[in-house]
Amino acid sequence: MYMRKRESHILDRFLIYPLEMIPYVVLTLAAAFTVHEVAHAYVAYKFGDETAKRQGRLTLNPLKHLDPFGTILIFILGFGWAKPVPVNRFYFKNPRLAGFLVSIAGPISNLILAFIGFILLLLSVKLSGTLPAGFYSGLLQFFTIWVNLNLLLFLFNLMPFPPLDGFRVIQDVVAPEVRAKLSKYEAYGSIVFLIIVITPLGQYVFWPFLNDGRELIISIFNSVFRPLM
């Protein structure tokens, strides 16, 4: 018993989430990462690129999409990423439009999941009087984590750093000559991104945007549903 308590204490020092919340986080990540990557793969497939489908990425099996390092970072830093879906722009009739829609599809899918979770959270509150106390508490914790994590993934992936979706979006909206220059320095940008992620710099570069953006979106959700509450 002493060893179990000591082990739990040590883990709590390195995890951003309490141990009792880990099952909720795992379930949310499995859904959020999977839907995110399938959204990329599906939109690319609809525009004529079957690369992701041929590699088995057009599937709801989470094991096909989880990136070990990006997943671990969620538990330590609070944000992370999945395994990128392969996209071949050669198959697109309109590469800039198709590329933009493929890139934005992933983050948008997380925003939609957050919106659905917010609705279910409100429904749980409405039904609080009819639910067992323990079950009700679990629902609130789960849907709160669901909303927050999906919003973090939505915002995080929109940041203009390679290899995030925000960088791909910028590549597809700028002029071709600018895209060529961005692609030239993409490897260096990825290195800078990783340095920021694994050092305390992330607290100053990422978290102000993530926290402020999350609060703004939740306030918008609240304003949409306030007349119904």
N, C-alpha and C positions, 0 to 999 in steps of 0.2 A: 504493500500500500504506500509506503514511503517513496519507493522508486517511481510509482505511477504519478504521484503528486509532483515529485521533482521534475519528471519528464514533461509533464503538462506545463509547469512553470517555465521551463526552458523554451518549449515551443511557443508559448505566448509571447516571449520576448522577440521572436522573429516573424510572427504572423501578424498581419494587419487586422485580421478578423479573429474574434474569440473562437476557441476550438468547437464550442457547441454550434456555431454558425457554419462551420465548414461544409456539412452536407447540403445546406441551402446554396452555398456558394458554388459547390461542385455541380449541382443540378442546373443552376442558372448559367454557369459557364458552358456546360455541355450544350444547352439549347442556344445560347447567344452566339457562341463561336460557330456552331454548325449552321444555323440559319444565316449568319453573316456570309460565310463562305459559299453556301448553296445559292444565295442571292447573286453573288458575283458569277458563279458558274452558270446559273440559269439564264441570266441576262446575256452573257457571252454566247451561250448556246442558241438563244433566240435570234441573235444577230449573225449566226452562221459559224461561230467558232466552237468546234466540238472537242477541243484540246482537253478541257477539264473533265468532260464526260468520259473520254477515252481513258483518262487516268483515274477514274473512279471517284471523282470529286463531286459529281452531281448526285449526292446521296445524303441522307439524313443520319448516317452513321457517324457519331462524334469522333471515333477513333481515326477516321480519314482526314480530319481537319485540325485536330489539336496539335499545337506546337509545344513541345515540352518546356522550353525556356520561357516562351511567352505566357504559358499557363501558370508556371511557378511564380512568375513575377506578379501575377494578380494577387496571390496570397501574401506576398512580401511587400509590394509597393502599392497595390490597389488598382493597377492597370496592366494590360498585357495585350497579346495578339495571338491569332491562330496561324496555321500554315497557309501562306498565300496561294490563291488559286492561279494556275498557269493560264495566261491569256495570250493568244496569238492574233495581233491586230491585222495580220495579212488577210484574214478571212472576212474582215469587216468591209462592207461596201462604202460606208462613211466612217472611217477610223476615228475621227475626232468625236463625233456624236456618240458612236457606239462605245468608244473608250470611256467617255465621260459617264455614260449611263451605267456601264459595268462597274466603274470605280465607285460611284455614289450609291449603288444598290446595296452594298454591304452595310455602310453606316445607316442608311435609311431603314434597313430591316431591323437594326437595333433600336432605332427610335420608335418604330411601330411596336416592337415587343415591349418597350418601356411604357408606351401608351396603353397597350392591352393590360399590362401588369398594374398600371395605375387604376384602371377601371375595376379590375378584380380586387384591388386593395380597398377601394371605396365600397364595393359590394360586401366585402368582408366586414367592414365597419358597420354597414347598414344591418347586417345579419348578426351582429355581435350578441344580441339578446337571445338568439335561438341556437347558438353554438356552444358546445362545451368550452370551458375556460381555457384548458390546455390546448385544444385544437385551434381555438380562435387566436391565441397568442402565437402559435406556430405559423398560422396563415399570415398574420401581420408581419412577422419577422421575414418569412419567405418572400412575400410580395414587395416588401421594402427593399430587400437585397436585390430582387429581380429588377425593380425600377432603377435603383441606383447604379447597378453594374451595367445594365444596358445603356443607360444615359452616358456613363463614363466611356464605354466602348464606342458609342456614337461620336462623342466629342473627341476622344483620343485619336480615332482613326481619321478625323477631319483635319488634324494638324498637318502643316505642310512639310513634313519630314519624310524622306525615304526610309523605309519602304511602305509607309502608311498610305491609305487611300487618298488623303488630302493632297499628297504630292502628285499622285497620278491624275487627280482632277485638275491641278494646275497645269500639268503637262498637256492635257487635252484642250485647255481653253486658251493657252498662249499661242503665239505664232510659231510655225514650224521651226524657224531658225532659233527661237528661244528654247523650244523643246529640245533641240539638238544640244544646246549648251547645258541645259539642265541634266540631260542624260549623261553628258561628259563628266559632270561632277557628282553624279548620284552615289557612287561608291564612297566618296569622302563624306557626303551628307549622311550616309548610313552609319559611318564610324562616329561622327559627331553625335548622332541620335543615340547610339548605344552608350556613349560616354555620359550623356545627360541622364539616360535612364538608370544607369547603375551607380551614379554618384549623387550626392545631395543636391546637385544642380537641378534635378527634377522637381524638387520642392518649390523652386523659384520659377522654373520655366513652364512646367506642365500644370501643377496643381492650382495656381490662381485661375487659369483659364478653365480647367475642368470643374472646379468648385463653383465659380461664378456662372458658368454655362449651365451646370446642372440645376442650380437654384433658379435661374431664369426659366428654364424649360418646365420645371415643376410648378413655378408660379403661373405659367401659361396653362398648364394642365388644370390647375386649381381654378383659374378664371373661366375655363371652358365648362367645368362641371359645377361651379359654385351655384348656378341657378337650380341645379337638380339636387343639391345637398340640403 
